[in-house]
Amino acid sequence: MAKKQSNSLEDLGSMVFSTGNSGFQGFDEEDEIEEIQAGDQLLEVHLEKKGRGGKTAVVIKGFEGSDEALKDLAKAVKGHCATGGSVKDGEIIIQGDMRPKILEYLQKQGYKTKRVGG
């Protein structure tokens, strides 16, 4: 059965639209999300081999903060290790087994770290 297409405001029924501010407080883009300090975060550094075509990768989990801050941290870690990587689903993925370098770098930046697996 075909849906009826609405061509007039009367078809909307009892919906009311307002452009005035009636006490609604939404999220303003200028409001900043409070960033958690590096020393208050525990980052888990995992070694993963499965699902990557036999190649190893280090996955950093547990970062709390904005997506922009996560991308900046990933870029810094990749630059320090001189390797590739990506950010996916709130996790930083670094190519190769670079755990010692990554742990050293994150600790110098003030993060609490935990080596998980392998």
C-alpha positions as CSV (number, residue, x, y, z in Angstrom):
1,M,0.0,0.0,0.0
2,A,1.4,3.4,-1.0
3,K,2.1,6.0,1.7
4,K,0.0,9.2,1.6
5,Q,2.2,12.2,0.8
6,S,1.6,15.3,2.9
7,N,1.3,18.5,0.9
8,S,0.0,21.0,3.4
9,L,0.5,22.0,7.0
10,E,-3.0,20.8,7.9
11,D,-1.8,17.2,7.1
12,L,0.6,17.4,10.0
13,G,-2.3,17.3,12.5
14,S,-1.6,18.7,15.9
15,M,2.1,19.2,15.7
16,V,3.4,22.6,16.7
17,F,6.6,24.1,15.6
18,S,8.2,27.0,17.5
19,T,11.3,29.0,16.8
20,G,11.2,30.9,20.1
21,N,13.2,29.9,23.1
22,S,10.7,28.4,25.6
23,G,13.1,27.3,28.2
24,F,14.7,24.5,26.2
25,Q,18.4,24.1,26.8
26,G,20.0,22.0,24.1
27,F,23.7,21.3,23.5
28,D,25.5,24.3,22.2
29,E,28.4,23.7,20.0
30,E,30.4,26.3,21.9
31,D,30.0,24.3,25.1
32,E,33.2,22.4,25.6
33,I,33.2,18.7,26.7
34,E,35.3,18.5,29.8
35,E,38.5,16.5,29.0
36,I,39.7,14.0,31.5
37,Q,43.4,14.5,32.5
38,A,46.0,12.1,31.2
39,G,46.9,11.0,34.8
40,D,43.3,10.0,35.5
41,Q,43.0,7.6,32.6
42,L,44.0,4.0,32.4
43,L,44.9,2.8,28.9
44,E,45.1,-0.9,28.2
45,V,47.7,-1.9,25.6
46,H,46.6,-5.1,23.9
47,L,48.4,-7.3,21.4
48,E,46.1,-8.8,18.8
49,K,46.8,-11.2,16.0
50,K,43.4,-12.7,15.1
51,G,41.4,-11.3,12.2
52,R,44.3,-9.3,10.7
53,G,45.6,-11.7,8.1
54,G,48.3,-13.1,10.4
55,K,49.7,-9.7,11.1
56,T,50.1,-8.3,14.6
57,A,48.7,-5.1,15.8
58,V,48.6,-3.2,19.1
59,V,45.2,-2.0,20.2
60,I,45.0,0.8,22.8
61,K,41.7,0.7,24.7
62,G,40.2,2.8,27.5
63,F,40.7,6.3,26.2
64,E,38.1,8.7,27.5
65,G,37.7,12.0,25.7
66,S,36.6,13.6,22.5
67,D,37.1,11.9,19.1
68,E,39.4,14.8,18.1
69,A,41.6,14.2,21.2
70,L,41.7,10.4,20.4
71,K,42.8,11.1,16.8
72,D,45.5,13.5,18.1
73,L,46.8,10.9,20.5
74,A,46.8,8.3,17.7
75,K,48.8,10.6,15.4
76,A,51.3,11.2,18.2
77,V,51.8,7.5,19.0
78,K,52.1,6.6,15.3
79,G,54.7,9.3,14.8
80,H,56.7,8.2,17.9
81,C,56.7,4.6,16.7
82,A,57.2,5.5,13.0
83,T,54.5,3.1,11.9
84,G,51.0,3.2,10.5
85,G,47.7,2.8,12.3
86,S,44.2,4.0,12.6
87,V,41.4,4.9,15.0
88,K,38.3,2.7,15.0
89,D,35.4,2.4,17.5
90,G,37.1,4.5,20.1
91,E,40.3,2.4,19.9
92,I,43.8,3.2,18.5
93,I,45.2,0.4,16.3
94,I,49.0,0.5,15.7
95,Q,50.6,-1.8,13.2
96,G,53.2,-4.3,14.5
97,D,54.2,-5.3,18.0
98,M,55.3,-1.8,19.3
99,R,54.2,-2.3,22.9
100,P,57.4,-1.3,24.6
101,K,57.6,2.0,22.6
102,I,53.9,2.7,23.1
103,L,54.0,2.0,26.8
104,E,57.1,4.2,27.3
105,Y,55.5,7.1,25.2
106,L,52.1,6.9,27.0
107,Q,53.8,6.9,30.4
108,K,55.9,10.0,29.5
109,Q,52.7,11.7,28.5
110,G,51.3,11.0,31.9
111,Y,48.8,8.2,31.2
112,K,48.5,5.2,33.4
113,T,49.1,2.1,31.3
114,K,48.4,-1.6,31.6
115,R,50.0,-4.2,29.4
116,V,47.4,-6.8,28.5
117,G,48.0,-10.2,26.7
118,G,51.1,-11.8,25.3
